[in-house]
Amino acid sequence: MTATQWALLSITLLAGAATPGASLALVISTATKYGRLPGLVQSLTHGIGIGFYALLVSTGISSLLFASTYAFQVLQFTGCMLLLYLGGKMFVGGWRSRHKQTMDIPLDNTTATAKPSLLSHASKGFLIVFFNPKVALFFFAVFSQFLNPEQSLMLQWSMASLAGVLDALWYSSMAILVSVPRVSKAFNQFDWQLEILWGSVLVSIAAGLLLSLFTGLAASF
């Protein structure tokens, strides 16, 4: 590949990473509520998930998944359920925080200090990508413009790695931005409102995906 092709590929991948969606809502919510490190860990594992799908597509292995319509639909449905779970958990958590603030009920020390582990944040960052097979469709659309059978395996791995690195860098920059004291303070002033907002975003995205999935299933009968 030429330098121009690498530049075009990088711009395309960065644009895909920067598109607002469920992943951005999750990372911003995590970095705002739990701090920079959890947000960075989540961003890193999100990038690993992106790199995983990019590698499958670039090496052609993902064609095995799409050869089975049933497997693809199950993966789509599982991804929707994950989004609903994460969004619902955020929404309920925000609503409970509002209730406690409104009623002026002090938080129990255990509840106040209890935080998800870094492993929990890491798994969420990876799974929100893993259970979204449409990521693979994106890479099919992008890599089809740059891949050809004559390319070496090393080049294909490099393209997949580029996708994962750019994604991790983008989300890490978002996590760092919202964890800057001034920005974080502004976000924390509206802590429970933002948690409800991000939860609603995730639930809305999941609902839209489910509607699209069931519409496609209905059309196939």
Secondary structure, 3 states (H helix, E strand, C coil): CCHHHHHHHHHHHHHHHHCCCHHHHHHHHHHHHHCHHHHHHHHHHHHHHHHHHHHHHHHCCCHHHHCCHHHHHHHHHHHHHHHHHHHHHHHHHHHHHHHHHHHCCCCCHHHHHCCCCHHHHHHHHHHHHHCCCHHHHHHHHHHCCCCCCCCCHHHHHHHHHHHHHHHHHHHHHHHHHHCCHHHHHHHHCCHHHHHHHHHHHHHHHHHHHHHHHHHHHHHHC
